Amino acid sequence: MIVEAGPTTHAPVSERIYLALRQEIMRCEIVPGTTLDAASIASKYEVSKTPVRDAMQKLAADGLVTILPRSGYRVAPITFQAVHDILDMRAAIGPHAARQAARYATPAEIALLRQIVREYAEPMDIGTMQQVARRFHLTIARCSRNKRVVALSETLFDELERLLRFAIDFTVKAGEHSDEHTALVDAIAAGDGERAAAIEFAHIKHSREFLIERLMTLGYLSASEIQLGGTIRSPAE
């Protein structure tokens, strides 16, 4: 892969390397825990180490890699704390977005949501399902008329993509999510914010339980780790 460096700045090159590596990490093409070497990456992209280091600094700021001594990097492993943090934020933001969407969604936006729900009726692999789910929930976030909710939702779905691609390797059954999503859109269309929020909360709770169980089955999370995590956090959580 050739990435041409500009004569006066490495910024465009480092950004391209950052985006390419980020995509590979998010899709688990580079699996969690993998050690990366700056020299090898520089050779792959045919650049000096400087833009690679810049890209790695951004990935580290995203929490996707940790910086090791002597120009080494490690792709962030999957931990219970990471899973908890992502799903905890989803549980906080998702129901709020649904509640606000019931106040502000236009007929055109509701029609778009119904169109996306119809896509769930077709068999799809996990990658396609994630993209459909992302569009559905981000459309609801945009209906909230809160730009920060949209930005946070986009970030969370990026991180969820990594977890799901790593944990799930099956084909989703046709229509598996249609009923609950239809009920959610119906509540939004009816202006029933509390029902919309409750449906979204239940959906996120079920997804959380499934994902943690799946990661435990694969051996990436242990019951003791989850118990330890539970004792660290406050009882009011």
C-alpha positions in Angstrom: 0.0 0.0 0.0 1.5 3.4 -1.0 0.7 6.6 0.8 2.4 9.6 -0.7 3.7 12.2 1.7 3.4 15.8 0.9 6.6 17.8 0.6 6.0 20.1 3.6 3.7 18.3 6.0 2.9 14.8 7.2 -0.6 15.7 8.4 -2.6 14.4 5.4 -0.5 11.2 5.4 -0.9 10.6 9.2 -4.7 11.1 8.8 -4.9 8.6 6.1 -2.9 6.1 8.1 -5.0 6.8 11.2 -8.3 6.2 9.3 -7.0 3.0 7.6 -5.7 1.5 10.8 -8.8 2.6 12.7 -11.0 0.8 10.2 -9.0 -2.3 10.5 -9.1 -2.2 14.3 -12.8 -1.5 14.4 -13.6 -4.3 12.0 -11.3 -6.6 14.0 -9.1 -7.2 10.9 -6.5 -6.4 13.5 -7.6 -8.3 16.5 -7.6 -7.0 20.1 -4.3 -7.5 21.8 -2.2 -7.5 18.6 1.2 -5.8 19.0 2.0 -3.3 16.2 5.4 -2.0 15.2 6.0 1.5 13.9 8.7 0.5 11.5 6.6 -2.3 10.0 3.6 0.1 9.5 5.9 2.8 8.0 7.2 0.2 5.6 3.7 -1.0 4.6 2.6 2.6 3.8 6.0 3.6 2.4 6.4 6.6 4.7 8.7 7.6 7.6 7.9 6.8 11.2 6.7 10.3 11.9 3.2 10.1 10.4 2.8 6.6 11.9 3.6 8.0 15.3 1.1 10.8 14.7 -1.6 8.3 13.7 -0.9 6.2 16.7 -1.2 9.1 19.0 -4.7 9.7 17.6 -5.6 6.0 18.0 -4.3 6.1 21.6 -6.5 9.1 22.2 -9.4 7.1 20.9 -8.6 4.4 23.4 -7.9 1.9 20.5 -4.2 1.3 21.1 -1.8 1.6 24.0 1.7 3.0 23.5 4.6 0.7 24.4 8.3 1.5 24.9 10.5 1.8 21.9 7.9 2.6 19.2 5.6 -0.3 19.9 1.9 -0.3 20.2 -0.8 -2.8 21.3 -4.4 -2.8 20.1 -6.6 -2.4 23.1 -7.9 -5.7 24.5 -11.5 -6.3 25.2 -12.1 -5.9 29.0 -15.2 -5.9 31.1 -14.6 -2.3 32.0 -14.6 -1.3 28.3 -17.7 -3.3 27.5 -19.5 -1.9 30.6 -18.5 1.7 29.8 -19.8 1.5 26.2 -23.1 -0.3 27.1 -23.6 2.0 30.1 -23.4 5.0 27.9 -25.8 3.4 25.4 -28.3 2.8 28.2 -28.1 6.4 29.2 -28.3 8.0 25.7 -30.5 5.7 23.8 -33.7 6.0 25.8 -33.2 9.8 26.1 -32.9 10.0 22.3 -36.0 7.9 21.8 -38.0 10.1 24.3 -36.9 13.3 22.5 -37.6 11.8 19.1 -41.2 11.3 20.1 -41.4 15.0 20.6 -39.6 16.2 17.5 -39.7 13.6 14.8 -41.3 14.7 11.5 -43.5 12.5 9.3 -40.7 12.2 6.9 -38.3 11.0 9.6 -40.8 8.5 10.8 -41.3 7.3 7.3 -37.5 6.8 7.0 -37.4 4.9 10.3 -40.2 2.6 9.0 -38.2 2.1 5.8 -35.1 1.1 7.7 -37.2 -1.3 9.9 -38.3 -3.1 6.7 -34.7 -3.9 5.9 -34.6 -6.1 9.0 -37.0 -8.5 7.2 -34.2 -9.7 5.0 -31.5 -12.2 6.0 -28.2 -10.4 6.5 -24.7 -11.0 7.9 -23.5 -9.4 11.0 -21.7 -6.5 9.1 -24.9 -5.6 7.2 -27.0 -5.9 10.4 -24.7 -3.5 12.2 -25.0 -0.9 9.4 -28.8 -1.2 9.4 -28.9 -0.9 13.3 -26.5 2.0 13.1 -28.6 3.9 10.6 -31.8 3.2 12.6 -30.5 4.4 16.0 -28.6 7.4 14.6 -31.8 8.4 12.8 -33.5 8.4 16.1 -30.6 10.4 17.6 -31.0 13.0 14.9 -34.7 13.2 15.6 -33.8 14.3 19.2 -32.5 17.6 17.7 -29.5 17.4 20.0 -26.2 17.5 18.2 -24.2 16.2 21.2 -26.5 13.2 21.4 -25.8 12.5 17.8 -22.1 12.8 18.2 -22.0 10.6 21.2 -24.2 8.0 19.5 -21.9 7.9 16.5 -18.9 7.3 18.7 -20.6 4.5 20.7 -21.7 2.7 17.5 -18.2 2.8 16.2 -17.0 1.1 19.4 -19.9 -1.3 19.4 -19.0 -2.4 15.9 -15.6 -3.6 17.1 -17.1 -5.6 20.0 -19.8 -7.2 17.8 -17.5 -8.1 15.0 -15.2 -9.7 17.5 -17.9 -11.6 19.4 -20.4 -12.6 16.8 -20.0 -14.8 13.7 -23.5 -15.8 12.7 -26.1 -14.8 10.2 -28.9 -12.8 11.7 -32.3 -14.4 11.1 -34.8 -12.5 8.9 -37.2 -10.4 10.8 -35.3 -11.0 14.1 -35.5 -7.3 15.2 -38.5 -6.2 13.2 -41.2 -6.4 16.0 -39.3 -4.4 18.7 -38.2 -1.8 16.2 -41.7 -1.4 14.8 -43.0 -0.9 18.3 -40.4 1.7 18.9 -41.3 3.6 15.7 -45.0 3.3 16.6 -44.3 4.9 20.0 -42.3 7.7 18.4 -45.0 8.3 15.8 -47.6 8.4 18.6 -45.6 11.0 20.5 -45.4 8.6 23.4 -41.9 9.5 24.7 -42.0 7.4 27.8 -43.0 4.2 25.9 -40.4 4.9 23.3 -37.7 5.3 26.0 -38.9 2.1 27.8 -38.7 0.1 24.6 -35.3 1.3 23.8 -34.1 0.7 27.3 -35.3 -2.9 27.2 -33.7 -3.4 23.8 -30.3 -2.2 25.1 -30.6 -4.3 28.3 -31.2 -7.4 26.2 -28.3 -6.6 23.9 -26.0 -6.0 26.8 -26.9 -9.4 28.4 -26.4 -11.2 25.1 -23.1 -9.5 24.3 -21.6 -10.1 27.8 -22.7 -13.8 27.7 -21.2 -14.2 24.2 -17.9 -12.7 25.3 -17.8 -15.0 28.3 -18.6 -18.0 26.1 -15.7 -17.1 23.8 -13.4 -16.7 26.9 -12.7 -13.0 26.5 -14.5 -12.1 29.8 -14.7 -14.2 33.0 -17.4 -14.3 35.6 -14.8 -13.3 38.2 -13.8 -10.2 36.1 -17.4 -9.2 35.9 -18.0 -9.8 39.6 -14.9 -7.7 40.4 -16.2 -4.9 38.1 -19.5 -5.0 39.9 -17.9 -4.6 43.4 -15.9 -1.6 42.2 -18.9 0.4 41.1 -21.3 2.0 43.5 -24.5 0.2 44.5 -26.6 3.1 43.2 -25.4 2.4 39.7 
